[in-house]
Amino acid sequence: MAVHLDKQIAATGQLGPKPTVHIWDLNTMQPVMALKQGVIKGIESLSFSPSGNKLVAICIDDNHMTVGFDLTK
C-alpha cells in the first residue's frame, strides 16, 4: 500500500495470477482507478511520484519487475 503525500489518494496491490493495482480516493473511500497492464504475480511495493501523477509498482515475480503507471490517462 502507498499513500500519496497529500493524503488524498492511496494505492493497493493484489496477489495472484492476474493482479490489479487499485487507486482509492481517501475522502470517499471509493476506488477511482484499476490498473492491470504489466503486473505479474502480485505487488511487493508501491510508490507515488511527488506530484501524484505517476505510480511505480514492484512485482513479486522472480525478476522483481518494475512497472510504471501514468495516472493522468
mmJSON file of the N, C-alpha and C atoms, coordinates in Angstrom:
{"data_MODEL":{"atom_site":{
"group_PDB":["ATOM","ATOM","ATOM","ATOM","ATOM","ATOM","ATOM","ATOM","ATOM","ATOM","ATOM","ATOM","ATOM","ATOM","ATOM","ATOM","ATOM","ATOM","ATOM","ATOM","ATOM","ATOM","ATOM","ATOM","ATOM","ATOM","ATOM","ATOM","ATOM","ATOM","ATOM","ATOM","ATOM","ATOM","ATOM","ATOM","ATOM","ATOM","ATOM","ATOM","ATOM","ATOM","ATOM","ATOM","ATOM","ATOM","ATOM","ATOM","ATOM","ATOM","ATOM","ATOM","ATOM","ATOM","ATOM","ATOM","ATOM","ATOM","ATOM","ATOM","ATOM","ATOM","ATOM","ATOM","ATOM","ATOM","ATOM","ATOM","ATOM","ATOM","ATOM","ATOM","ATOM","ATOM","ATOM","ATOM","ATOM","ATOM","ATOM","ATOM","ATOM","ATOM","ATOM","ATOM","ATOM","ATOM","ATOM","ATOM","ATOM","ATOM","ATOM","ATOM","ATOM","ATOM","ATOM","ATOM","ATOM","ATOM","ATOM","ATOM","ATOM","ATOM","ATOM","ATOM","ATOM","ATOM","ATOM","ATOM","ATOM","ATOM","ATOM","ATOM","ATOM","ATOM","ATOM","ATOM","ATOM","ATOM","ATOM","ATOM","ATOM","ATOM","ATOM","ATOM","ATOM","ATOM","ATOM","ATOM","ATOM","ATOM","ATOM","ATOM","ATOM","ATOM","ATOM","ATOM","ATOM","ATOM","ATOM","ATOM","ATOM","ATOM","ATOM","ATOM","ATOM","ATOM","ATOM","ATOM","ATOM","ATOM","ATOM","ATOM","ATOM","ATOM","ATOM","ATOM","ATOM","ATOM","ATOM","ATOM","ATOM","ATOM","ATOM","ATOM","ATOM","ATOM","ATOM","ATOM","ATOM","ATOM","ATOM","ATOM","ATOM","ATOM","ATOM","ATOM","ATOM","ATOM","ATOM","ATOM","ATOM","ATOM","ATOM","ATOM","ATOM","ATOM","ATOM","ATOM","ATOM","ATOM","ATOM","ATOM","ATOM","ATOM","ATOM","ATOM","ATOM","ATOM","ATOM","ATOM","ATOM","ATOM","ATOM","ATOM","ATOM","ATOM","ATOM","ATOM","ATOM","ATOM","ATOM","ATOM","ATOM","ATOM","ATOM","ATOM","ATOM","ATOM","ATOM"],
"id":[1,2,3,4,5,6,7,8,9,10,11,12,13,14,15,16,17,18,19,20,21,22,23,24,25,26,27,28,29,30,31,32,33,34,35,36,37,38,39,40,41,42,43,44,45,46,47,48,49,50,51,52,53,54,55,56,57,58,59,60,61,62,63,64,65,66,67,68,69,70,71,72,73,74,75,76,77,78,79,80,81,82,83,84,85,86,87,88,89,90,91,92,93,94,95,96,97,98,99,100,101,102,103,104,105,106,107,108,109,110,111,112,113,114,115,116,117,118,119,120,121,122,123,124,125,126,127,128,129,130,131,132,133,134,135,136,137,138,139,140,141,142,143,144,145,146,147,148,149,150,151,152,153,154,155,156,157,158,159,160,161,162,163,164,165,166,167,168,169,170,171,172,173,174,175,176,177,178,179,180,181,182,183,184,185,186,187,188,189,190,191,192,193,194,195,196,197,198,199,200,201,202,203,204,205,206,207,208,209,210,211,212,213,214,215,216,217,218,219],
"type_symbol":["N","C","C","N","C","C","N","C","C","N","C","C","N","C","C","N","C","C","N","C","C","N","C","C","N","C","C","N","C","C","N","C","C","N","C","C","N","C","C","N","C","C","N","C","C","N","C","C","N","C","C","N","C","C","N","C","C","N","C","C","N","C","C","N","C","C","N","C","C","N","C","C","N","C","C","N","C","C","N","C","C","N","C","C","N","C","C","N","C","C","N","C","C","N","C","C","N","C","C","N","C","C","N","C","C","N","C","C","N","C","C","N","C","C","N","C","C","N","C","C","N","C","C","N","C","C","N","C","C","N","C","C","N","C","C","N","C","C","N","C","C","N","C","C","N","C","C","N","C","C","N","C","C","N","C","C","N","C","C","N","C","C","N","C","C","N","C","C","N","C","C","N","C","C","N","C","C","N","C","C","N","C","C","N","C","C","N","C","C","N","C","C","N","C","C","N","C","C","N","C","C","N","C","C","N","C","C","N","C","C","N","C","C","N","C","C","N","C","C"],
"label_atom_id":["N","CA","C","N","CA","C","N","CA","C","N","CA","C","N","CA","C","N","CA","C","N","CA","C","N","CA","C","N","CA","C","N","CA","C","N","CA","C","N","CA","C","N","CA","C","N","CA","C","N","CA","C","N","CA","C","N","CA","C","N","CA","C","N","CA","C","N","CA","C","N","CA","C","N","CA","C","N","CA","C","N","CA","C","N","CA","C","N","CA","C","N","CA","C","N","CA","C","N","CA","C","N","CA","C","N","CA","C","N","CA","C","N","CA","C","N","CA","C","N","CA","C","N","CA","C","N","CA","C","N","CA","C","N","CA","C","N","CA","C","N","CA","C","N","CA","C","N","CA","C","N","CA","C","N","CA","C","N","CA","C","N","CA","C","N","CA","C","N","CA","C","N","CA","C","N","CA","C","N","CA","C","N","CA","C","N","CA","C","N","CA","C","N","CA","C","N","CA","C","N","CA","C","N","CA","C","N","CA","C","N","CA","C","N","CA","C","N","CA","C","N","CA","C","N","CA","C","N","CA","C","N","CA","C","N","CA","C","N","CA","C","N","CA","C","N","CA","C","N","CA","C","N","CA","C"],
"label_alt_id":[null,null,null,null,null,null,null,null,null,null,null,null,null,null,null,null,null,null,null,null,null,null,null,null,null,null,null,null,null,null,null,null,null,null,null,null,null,null,null,null,null,null,null,null,null,null,null,null,null,null,null,null,null,null,null,null,null,null,null,null,null,null,null,null,null,null,null,null,null,null,null,null,null,null,null,null,null,null,null,null,null,null,null,null,null,null,null,null,null,null,null,null,null,null,null,null,null,null,null,null,null,null,null,null,null,null,null,null,null,null,null,null,null,null,null,null,null,null,null,null,null,null,null,null,null,null,null,null,null,null,null,null,null,null,null,null,null,null,null,null,null,null,null,null,null,null,null,null,null,null,null,null,null,null,null,null,null,null,null,null,null,null,null,null,null,null,null,null,null,null,null,null,null,null,null,null,null,null,null,null,null,null,null,null,null,null,null,null,null,null,null,null,null,null,null,null,null,null,null,null,null,null,null,null,null,null,null,null,null,null,null,null,null,null,null,null,null,null,null],
"label_comp_id":["MET","MET","MET","ALA","ALA","ALA","VAL","VAL","VAL","HIS","HIS","HIS","LEU","LEU","LEU","ASP","ASP","ASP","LYS","LYS","LYS","GLN","GLN","GLN","ILE","ILE","ILE","ALA","ALA","ALA","ALA","ALA","ALA","THR","THR","THR","GLY","GLY","GLY","GLN","GLN","GLN","LEU","LEU","LEU","GLY","GLY","GLY","PRO","PRO","PRO","LYS","LYS","LYS","PRO","PRO","PRO","THR","THR","THR","VAL","VAL","VAL","HIS","HIS","HIS","ILE","ILE","ILE","TRP","TRP","TRP","ASP","ASP","ASP","LEU","LEU","LEU","ASN","ASN","ASN","THR","THR","THR","MET","MET","MET","GLN","GLN","GLN","PRO","PRO","PRO","VAL","VAL","VAL","MET","MET","MET","ALA","ALA","ALA","LEU","LEU","LEU","LYS","LYS","LYS","GLN","GLN","GLN","GLY","GLY","GLY","VAL","VAL","VAL","ILE","ILE","ILE","LYS","LYS","LYS","GLY","GLY","GLY","ILE","ILE","ILE","GLU","GLU","GLU","SER","SER","SER","LEU","LEU","LEU","SER","SER","SER","PHE","PHE","PHE","SER","SER","SER","PRO","PRO","PRO","SER","SER","SER","GLY","GLY","GLY","ASN","ASN","ASN","LYS","LYS","LYS","LEU","LEU","LEU","VAL","VAL","VAL","ALA","ALA","ALA","ILE","ILE","ILE","CYS","CYS","CYS","ILE","ILE","ILE","ASP","ASP","ASP","ASP","ASP","ASP","ASN","ASN","ASN","HIS","HIS","HIS","MET","MET","MET","THR","THR","THR","VAL","VAL","VAL","GLY","GLY","GLY","PHE","PHE","PHE","ASP","ASP","ASP","LEU","LEU","LEU","THR","THR","THR","LYS","LYS","LYS"],
"label_asym_id":["A","A","A","A","A","A","A","A","A","A","A","A","A","A","A","A","A","A","A","A","A","A","A","A","A","A","A","A","A","A","A","A","A","A","A","A","A","A","A","A","A","A","A","A","A","A","A","A","A","A","A","A","A","A","A","A","A","A","A","A","A","A","A","A","A","A","A","A","A","A","A","A","A","A","A","A","A","A","A","A","A","A","A","A","A","A","A","A","A","A","A","A","A","A","A","A","A","A","A","A","A","A","A","A","A","A","A","A","A","A","A","A","A","A","A","A","A","A","A","A","A","A","A","A","A","A","A","A","A","A","A","A","A","A","A","A","A","A","A","A","A","A","A","A","A","A","A","A","A","A","A","A","A","A","A","A","A","A","A","A","A","A","A","A","A","A","A","A","A","A","A","A","A","A","A","A","A","A","A","A","A","A","A","A","A","A","A","A","A","A","A","A","A","A","A","A","A","A","A","A","A","A","A","A","A","A","A","A","A","A","A","A","A","A","A","A","A","A","A"],
"label_entity_id":["1","1","1","1","1","1","1","1","1","1","1","1","1","1","1","1","1","1","1","1","1","1","1","1","1","1","1","1","1","1","1","1","1","1","1","1","1","1","1","1","1","1","1","1","1","1","1","1","1","1","1","1","1","1","1","1","1","1","1","1","1","1","1","1","1","1","1","1","1","1","1","1","1","1","1","1","1","1","1","1","1","1","1","1","1","1","1","1","1","1","1","1","1","1","1","1","1","1","1","1","1","1","1","1","1","1","1","1","1","1","1","1","1","1","1","1","1","1","1","1","1","1","1","1","1","1","1","1","1","1","1","1","1","1","1","1","1","1","1","1","1","1","1","1","1","1","1","1","1","1","1","1","1","1","1","1","1","1","1","1","1","1","1","1","1","1","1","1","1","1","1","1","1","1","1","1","1","1","1","1","1","1","1","1","1","1","1","1","1","1","1","1","1","1","1","1","1","1","1","1","1","1","1","1","1","1","1","1","1","1","1","1","1","1","1","1","1","1","1"],
"label_seq_id":[1,1,1,2,2,2,3,3,3,4,4,4,5,5,5,6,6,6,7,7,7,8,8,8,9,9,9,10,10,10,11,11,11,12,12,12,13,13,13,14,14,14,15,15,15,16,16,16,17,17,17,18,18,18,19,19,19,20,20,20,21,21,21,22,22,22,23,23,23,24,24,24,25,25,25,26,26,26,27,27,27,28,28,28,29,29,29,30,30,30,31,31,31,32,32,32,33,33,33,34,34,34,35,35,35,36,36,36,37,37,37,38,38,38,39,39,39,40,40,40,41,41,41,42,42,42,43,43,43,44,44,44,45,45,45,46,46,46,47,47,47,48,48,48,49,49,49,50,50,50,51,51,51,52,52,52,53,53,53,54,54,54,55,55,55,56,56,56,57,57,57,58,58,58,59,59,59,60,60,60,61,61,61,62,62,62,63,63,63,64,64,64,65,65,65,66,66,66,67,67,67,68,68,68,69,69,69,70,70,70,71,71,71,72,72,72,73,73,73],
"pdbx_PDB_ins_code":[null,null,null,null,null,null,null,null,null,null,null,null,null,null,null,null,null,null,null,null,null,null,null,null,null,null,null,null,null,null,null,null,null,null,null,null,null,null,null,null,null,null,null,null,null,null,null,null,null,null,null,null,null,null,null,null,null,null,null,null,null,null,null,null,null,null,null,null,null,null,null,null,null,null,null,null,null,null,null,null,null,null,null,null,null,null,null,null,null,null,null,null,null,null,null,null,null,null,null,null,null,null,null,null,null,null,null,null,null,null,null,null,null,null,null,null,null,null,null,null,null,null,null,null,null,null,null,null,null,null,null,null,null,null,null,null,null,null,null,null,null,null,null,null,null,null,null,null,null,null,null,null,null,null,null,null,null,null,null,null,null,null,null,null,null,null,null,null,null,null,null,null,null,null,null,null,null,null,null,null,null,null,null,null,null,null,null,null,null,null,null,null,null,null,null,null,null,null,null,null,null,null,null,null,null,null,null,null,null,null,null,null,null,null,null,null,null,null,null],
"Cartn_x":[0.846,0.0,0.889,0.419,1.112,0.072,0.403,-0.444,0.341,-0.297,0.37,0.59,1.582,1.934,0.783,-0.125,-1.243,-2.383,-2.25,-3.226,-4.614,-4.672,-5.943,-6.18,-5.097,-5.219,-4.277,-4.664,-3.837,-3.87,-2.883,-2.815,-2.644,-3.341,-3.186,-2.946,-2.26,-1.964,-2.38,-2.76,-3.219,-2.119,-2.366,-1.544,-2.371,-1.693,-2.402,-1.976,-2.57,-2.141,-2.466,-3.494,-3.865,-4.104,-3.047,-3.224,-3.588,-4.242,-4.654,-4.147,-3.757,-3.435,-4.659,-5.144,-6.31,-5.875,-6.428,-6.226,-7.52,-7.37,-8.512,-8.543,-9.731,-9.957,-10.127,-9.23,-9.279,-10.365,-10.924,-12.031,-13.339,-13.546,-14.793,-14.617,-13.346,-13.019,-13.534,-13.613,-14.082,-12.94,-12.933,-11.91,-12.158,-11.082,-11.219,-10.54,-9.717,-8.985,-8.487,-8.479,-7.895,-6.877,-5.666,-4.564,-4.13,-4.074,-3.738,-2.533,-2.211,-1.192,0.197,0.859,2.26,2.552,1.539,1.775,1.76,2.791,2.925,2.938,2.161,2.086,1.538,1.938,1.467,2.365,1.98,2.673,3.438,4.709,5.547,5.581,5.632,5.786,5.173,4.676,4.097,4.647,4.814,5.273,4.755,4.195,3.738,4.881,4.814,5.713,5.261,6.121,5.729,4.47,4.264,3.088,1.827,1.97,0.822,0.351,1.023,0.631,1.162,2.128,2.731,2.811,2.792,2.885,3.823,4.687,5.586,5.216,5.151,4.875,6.043,6.475,7.48,6.744,6.913,6.189,6.958,6.26,6.892,7.328,7.448,7.96,9.444,10.04,11.438,12.422,12.09,12.983,12.612,11.576,11.093,10.9,10.143,9.889,9.266,9.652,9.13,8.197,7.014,6.013,5.653,5.65,5.271,3.914,3.12,1.771,1.653,1.078,0.759,-0.69,-0.946,-2.302,-3.116,-2.524,-3.266,-4.047,-3.832,-4.528,-5.767],
"Cartn_y":[-1.181,0.0,1.242,2.26,3.545,4.654,5.655,6.835,8.023,8.811,9.993,11.021,11.857,12.87,13.794,14.06,14.973,14.282,12.988,12.2,12.173,12.417,12.396,11.08,10.383,9.124,8.08,6.816,5.691,4.637,3.753,2.653,1.35,0.32,-1.018,-1.982,-3.083,-4.073,-5.46,-6.278,-7.626,-8.656,-9.867,-11.031,-11.961,-12.823,-13.807,-13.763,-14.63,-14.755,-13.542,-12.761,-11.569,-10.403,-9.929,-8.895,-7.534,-6.749,-5.394,-4.418,-3.233,-2.129,-1.227,-0.912,-0.039,1.297,2.382,3.732,4.125,4.632,4.962,6.45,7.012,8.365,8.238,8.805,8.637,9.465,10.449,11.222,10.439,9.702,8.949,7.46,7.004,5.589,4.735,5.348,4.661,4.47,3.34,3.155,4.115,4.687,5.618,5.1,4.059,3.548,2.14,1.282,-0.054,-0.215,-0.631,-0.746,-2.209,-2.762,-4.178,-4.425,-3.506,-3.744,-3.926,-5.013,-5.217,-5.826,-6.037,-6.567,-8.09,-8.707,-10.166,-10.691,-11.718,-12.472,-11.687,-10.473,-9.69,-8.491,-7.676,-6.428,-6.545,-6.207,-6.193,-4.812,-3.775,-2.416,-1.43,-0.309,0.767,2.098,3.049,4.38,5.41,6.507,7.614,8.572,9.252,10.375,11.531,12.531,13.672,14.393,14.443,15.12,14.277,12.956,12.06,11.629,12.081,11.738,10.388,9.846,8.577,7.652,6.353,5.334,4.248,3.768,2.663,1.475,0.296,-0.95,-1.897,-2.549,-3.61,-4.921,-5.819,-7.091,-8.158,-9.241,-10.329,-11.481,-11.22,-12.254,-12.478,-13.487,-13.841,-12.71,-11.801,-10.688,-9.381,-9.391,-8.182,-7.036,-7.344,-6.378,-5.095,-3.973,-2.663,-2.173,-1.741,-1.249,0.185,1.083,2.467,2.759,3.528,3.893,5.407,5.915,7.331,7.498,8.109,8.211,9.331,10.095,11.182,10.699,9.473,8.942,8.18],
"Cartn_z":[0.0,0.0,0.0,-0.699,-0.707,-0.555,0.241,0.397,-0.128,-0.999,-1.545,-0.441,-0.626,0.371,0.737,-0.205,0.09,0.849,1.071,1.826,1.172,-0.149,-0.875,-1.598,-1.995,-2.717,-2.129,-2.335,-1.912,-3.002,-2.992,-3.945,-3.178,-3.631,-3.073,-4.219,-3.924,-4.948,-4.5,-5.472,-5.2,-5.445,-4.966,-5.272,-6.146,-6.906,-7.715,-9.157,-9.974,-11.368,-12.242,-11.906,-12.675,-11.704,-11.048,-10.022,-10.602,-9.777,-10.136,-9.079,-9.522,-8.623,-8.589,-7.404,-7.262,-6.667,-7.214,-6.696,-5.99,-4.757,-3.908,-3.572,-3.547,-3.041,-1.536,-0.753,0.691,1.369,0.658,1.229,1.181,0.079,-0.103,0.181,0.269,0.437,-0.726,-1.902,-3.104,-4.084,-4.826,-5.858,-7.02,-7.562,-8.684,-9.942,-9.81,-10.964,-10.654,-11.686,-11.575,-12.698,-12.349,-13.303,-13.379,-14.591,-14.744,-15.632,-16.515,-17.529,-16.927,-17.317,-16.967,-15.618,-14.782,-13.438,-13.479,-12.888,-12.898,-11.465,-11.209,-9.937,-8.761,-8.584,-7.451,-7.218,-6.25,-5.969,-4.653,-4.702,-3.498,-2.858,-3.714,-3.197,-4.181,-3.651,-4.462,-3.985,-4.928,-4.556,-5.552,-5.029,-5.863,-6.148,-7.307,-7.57,-6.676,-6.447,-5.609,-6.103,-7.413,-7.965,-7.847,-7.669,-7.624,-8.995,-10.049,-11.416,-11.884,-11.162,-11.558,-10.349,-10.647,-9.612,-10.116,-9.251,-9.592,-8.724,-9.367,-8.655,-8.869,-7.812,-7.915,-7.723,-8.693,-8.695,-7.92,-7.564,-6.825,-7.73,-9.027,-9.923,-9.641,-10.26,-9.994,-10.26,-11.185,-11.531,-10.835,-10.009,-9.33,-10.319,-11.371,-12.44,-11.873,-12.423,-12.042,-13.151,-12.759,-13.717,-13.335,-14.306,-14.075,-14.665,-13.966,-14.422,-14.47,-15.562,-15.689,-15.261,-14.147,-13.607,-14.216,-15.137,-15.782,-16.988,-17.414,-18.6,-18.221],
"occupancy":[1.0,1.0,1.0,1.0,1.0,1.0,1.0,1.0,1.0,1.0,1.0,1.0,1.0,1.0,1.0,1.0,1.0,1.0,1.0,1.0,1.0,1.0,1.0,1.0,1.0,1.0,1.0,1.0,1.0,1.0,1.0,1.0,1.0,1.0,1.0,1.0,1.0,1.0,1.0,1.0,1.0,1.0,1.0,1.0,1.0,1.0,1.0,1.0,1.0,1.0,1.0,1.0,1.0,1.0,1.0,1.0,1.0,1.0,1.0,1.0,1.0,1.0,1.0,1.0,1.0,1.0,1.0,1.0,1.0,1.0,1.0,1.0,1.0,1.0,1.0,1.0,1.0,1.0,1.0,1.0,1.0,1.0,1.0,1.0,1.0,1.0,1.0,1.0,1.0,1.0,1.0,1.0,1.0,1.0,1.0,1.0,1.0,1.0,1.0,1.0,1.0,1.0,1.0,1.0,1.0,1.0,1.0,1.0,1.0,1.0,1.0,1.0,1.0,1.0,1.0,1.0,1.0,1.0,1.0,1.0,1.0,1.0,1.0,1.0,1.0,1.0,1.0,1.0,1.0,1.0,1.0,1.0,1.0,1.0,1.0,1.0,1.0,1.0,1.0,1.0,1.0,1.0,1.0,1.0,1.0,1.0,1.0,1.0,1.0,1.0,1.0,1.0,1.0,1.0,1.0,1.0,1.0,1.0,1.0,1.0,1.0,1.0,1.0,1.0,1.0,1.0,1.0,1.0,1.0,1.0,1.0,1.0,1.0,1.0,1.0,1.0,1.0,1.0,1.0,1.0,1.0,1.0,1.0,1.0,1.0,1.0,1.0,1.0,1.0,1.0,1.0,1.0,1.0,1.0,1.0,1.0,1.0,1.0,1.0,1.0,1.0,1.0,1.0,1.0,1.0,1.0,1.0,1.0,1.0,1.0,1.0,1.0,1.0,1.0,1.0,1.0,1.0,1.0,1.0],
"B_iso_or_equiv":[0.0,0.0,0.0,0.0,0.0,0.0,0.0,0.0,0.0,0.0,0.0,0.0,0.0,0.0,0.0,0.0,0.0,0.0,0.0,0.0,0.0,0.0,0.0,0.0,0.0,0.0,0.0,0.0,0.0,0.0,0.0,0.0,0.0,0.0,0.0,0.0,0.0,0.0,0.0,0.0,0.0,0.0,0.0,0.0,0.0,0.0,0.0,0.0,0.0,0.0,0.0,0.0,0.0,0.0,0.0,0.0,0.0,0.0,0.0,0.0,0.0,0.0,0.0,0.0,0.0,0.0,0.0,0.0,0.0,0.0,0.0,0.0,0.0,0.0,0.0,0.0,0.0,0.0,0.0,0.0,0.0,0.0,0.0,0.0,0.0,0.0,0.0,0.0,0.0,0.0,0.0,0.0,0.0,0.0,0.0,0.0,0.0,0.0,0.0,0.0,0.0,0.0,0.0,0.0,0.0,0.0,0.0,0.0,0.0,0.0,0.0,0.0,0.0,0.0,0.0,0.0,0.0,0.0,0.0,0.0,0.0,0.0,0.0,0.0,0.0,0.0,0.0,0.0,0.0,0.0,0.0,0.0,0.0,0.0,0.0,0.0,0.0,0.0,0.0,0.0,0.0,0.0,0.0,0.0,0.0,0.0,0.0,0.0,0.0,0.0,0.0,0.0,0.0,0.0,0.0,0.0,0.0,0.0,0.0,0.0,0.0,0.0,0.0,0.0,0.0,0.0,0.0,0.0,0.0,0.0,0.0,0.0,0.0,0.0,0.0,0.0,0.0,0.0,0.0,0.0,0.0,0.0,0.0,0.0,0.0,0.0,0.0,0.0,0.0,0.0,0.0,0.0,0.0,0.0,0.0,0.0,0.0,0.0,0.0,0.0,0.0,0.0,0.0,0.0,0.0,0.0,0.0,0.0,0.0,0.0,0.0,0.0,0.0,0.0,0.0,0.0,0.0,0.0,0.0],
"pdbx_formal_charge":[null,null,null,null,null,null,null,null,null,null,null,null,null,null,null,null,null,null,null,null,null,null,null,null,null,null,null,null,null,null,null,null,null,null,null,null,null,null,null,null,null,null,null,null,null,null,null,null,null,null,null,null,null,null,null,null,null,null,null,null,null,null,null,null,null,null,null,null,null,null,null,null,null,null,null,null,null,null,null,null,null,null,null,null,null,null,null,null,null,null,null,null,null,null,null,null,null,null,null,null,null,null,null,null,null,null,null,null,null,null,null,null,null,null,null,null,null,null,null,null,null,null,null,null,null,null,null,null,null,null,null,null,null,null,null,null,null,null,null,null,null,null,null,null,null,null,null,null,null,null,null,null,null,null,null,null,null,null,null,null,null,null,null,null,null,null,null,null,null,null,null,null,null,null,null,null,null,null,null,null,null,null,null,null,null,null,null,null,null,null,null,null,null,null,null,null,null,null,null,null,null,null,null,null,null,null,null,null,null,null,null,null,null,null,null,null,null,null,null],
"auth_seq_id":[1,1,1,2,2,2,3,3,3,4,4,4,5,5,5,6,6,6,7,7,7,8,8,8,9,9,9,10,10,10,11,11,11,12,12,12,13,13,13,14,14,14,15,15,15,16,16,16,17,17,17,18,18,18,19,19,19,20,20,20,21,21,21,22,22,22,23,23,23,24,24,24,25,25,25,26,26,26,27,27,27,28,28,28,29,29,29,30,30,30,31,31,31,32,32,32,33,33,33,34,34,34,35,35,35,36,36,36,37,37,37,38,38,38,39,39,39,40,40,40,41,41,41,42,42,42,43,43,43,44,44,44,45,45,45,46,46,46,47,47,47,48,48,48,49,49,49,50,50,50,51,51,51,52,52,52,53,53,53,54,54,54,55,55,55,56,56,56,57,57,57,58,58,58,59,59,59,60,60,60,61,61,61,62,62,62,63,63,63,64,64,64,65,65,65,66,66,66,67,67,67,68,68,68,69,69,69,70,70,70,71,71,71,72,72,72,73,73,73],
"auth_comp_id":["MET","MET","MET","ALA","ALA","ALA","VAL","VAL","VAL","HIS","HIS","HIS","LEU","LEU","LEU","ASP","ASP","ASP","LYS","LYS","LYS","GLN","GLN","GLN","ILE","ILE","ILE","ALA","ALA","ALA","ALA","ALA","ALA","THR","THR","THR","GLY","GLY","GLY","GLN","GLN","GLN","LEU","LEU","LEU","GLY","GLY","GLY","PRO","PRO","PRO","LYS","LYS","LYS","PRO","PRO","PRO","THR","THR","THR","VAL","VAL","VAL","HIS","HIS","HIS","ILE","ILE","ILE","TRP","TRP","TRP","ASP","ASP","ASP","LEU","LEU","LEU","ASN","ASN","ASN","THR","THR","THR","MET","MET","MET","GLN","GLN","GLN","PRO","PRO","PRO","VAL","VAL","VAL","MET","MET","MET","ALA","ALA","ALA","LEU","LEU","LEU","LYS","LYS","LYS","GLN","GLN","GLN","GLY","GLY","GLY","VAL","VAL","VAL","ILE","ILE","ILE","LYS","LYS","LYS","GLY","GLY","GLY","ILE","ILE","ILE","GLU","GLU","GLU","SER","SER","SER","LEU","LEU","LEU","SER","SER","SER","PHE","PHE","PHE","SER","SER","SER","PRO","PRO","PRO","SER","SER","SER","GLY","GLY","GLY","ASN","ASN","ASN","LYS","LYS","LYS","LEU","LEU","LEU","VAL","VAL","VAL","ALA","ALA","ALA","ILE","ILE","ILE","CYS","CYS","CYS","ILE","ILE","ILE","ASP","ASP","ASP","ASP","ASP","ASP","ASN","ASN","ASN","HIS","HIS","HIS","MET","MET","MET","THR","THR","THR","VAL","VAL","VAL","GLY","GLY","GLY","PHE","PHE","PHE","ASP","ASP","ASP","LEU","LEU","LEU","THR","THR","THR","LYS","LYS","LYS"],
"auth_asym_id":["A","A","A","A","A","A","A","A","A","A","A","A","A","A","A","A","A","A","A","A","A","A","A","A","A","A","A","A","A","A","A","A","A","A","A","A","A","A","A","A","A","A","A","A","A","A","A","A","A","A","A","A","A","A","A","A","A","A","A","A","A","A","A","A","A","A","A","A","A","A","A","A","A","A","A","A","A","A","A","A","A","A","A","A","A","A","A","A","A","A","A","A","A","A","A","A","A","A","A","A","A","A","A","A","A","A","A","A","A","A","A","A","A","A","A","A","A","A","A","A","A","A","A","A","A","A","A","A","A","A","A","A","A","A","A","A","A","A","A","A","A","A","A","A","A","A","A","A","A","A","A","A","A","A","A","A","A","A","A","A","A","A","A","A","A","A","A","A","A","A","A","A","A","A","A","A","A","A","A","A","A","A","A","A","A","A","A","A","A","A","A","A","A","A","A","A","A","A","A","A","A","A","A","A","A","A","A","A","A","A","A","A","A","A","A","A","A","A","A"],
"auth_atom_id":["N","CA","C","N","CA","C","N","CA","C","N","CA","C","N","CA","C","N","CA","C","N","CA","C","N","CA","C","N","CA","C","N","CA","C","N","CA","C","N","CA","C","N","CA","C","N","CA","C","N","CA","C","N","CA","C","N","CA","C","N","CA","C","N","CA","C","N","CA","C","N","CA","C","N","CA","C","N","CA","C","N","CA","C","N","CA","C","N","CA","C","N","CA","C","N","CA","C","N","CA","C","N","CA","C","N","CA","C","N","CA","C","N","CA","C","N","CA","C","N","CA","C","N","CA","C","N","CA","C","N","CA","C","N","CA","C","N","CA","C","N","CA","C","N","CA","C","N","CA","C","N","CA","C","N","CA","C","N","CA","C","N","CA","C","N","CA","C","N","CA","C","N","CA","C","N","CA","C","N","CA","C","N","CA","C","N","CA","C","N","CA","C","N","CA","C","N","CA","C","N","CA","C","N","CA","C","N","CA","C","N","CA","C","N","CA","C","N","CA","C","N","CA","C","N","CA","C","N","CA","C","N","CA","C","N","CA","C","N","CA","C","N","CA","C","N","CA","C","N","CA","C","N","CA","C"],
"pdbx_PDB_model_num":[1,1,1,1,1,1,1,1,1,1,1,1,1,1,1,1,1,1,1,1,1,1,1,1,1,1,1,1,1,1,1,1,1,1,1,1,1,1,1,1,1,1,1,1,1,1,1,1,1,1,1,1,1,1,1,1,1,1,1,1,1,1,1,1,1,1,1,1,1,1,1,1,1,1,1,1,1,1,1,1,1,1,1,1,1,1,1,1,1,1,1,1,1,1,1,1,1,1,1,1,1,1,1,1,1,1,1,1,1,1,1,1,1,1,1,1,1,1,1,1,1,1,1,1,1,1,1,1,1,1,1,1,1,1,1,1,1,1,1,1,1,1,1,1,1,1,1,1,1,1,1,1,1,1,1,1,1,1,1,1,1,1,1,1,1,1,1,1,1,1,1,1,1,1,1,1,1,1,1,1,1,1,1,1,1,1,1,1,1,1,1,1,1,1,1,1,1,1,1,1,1,1,1,1,1,1,1,1,1,1,1,1,1,1,1,1,1,1,1]
}}}
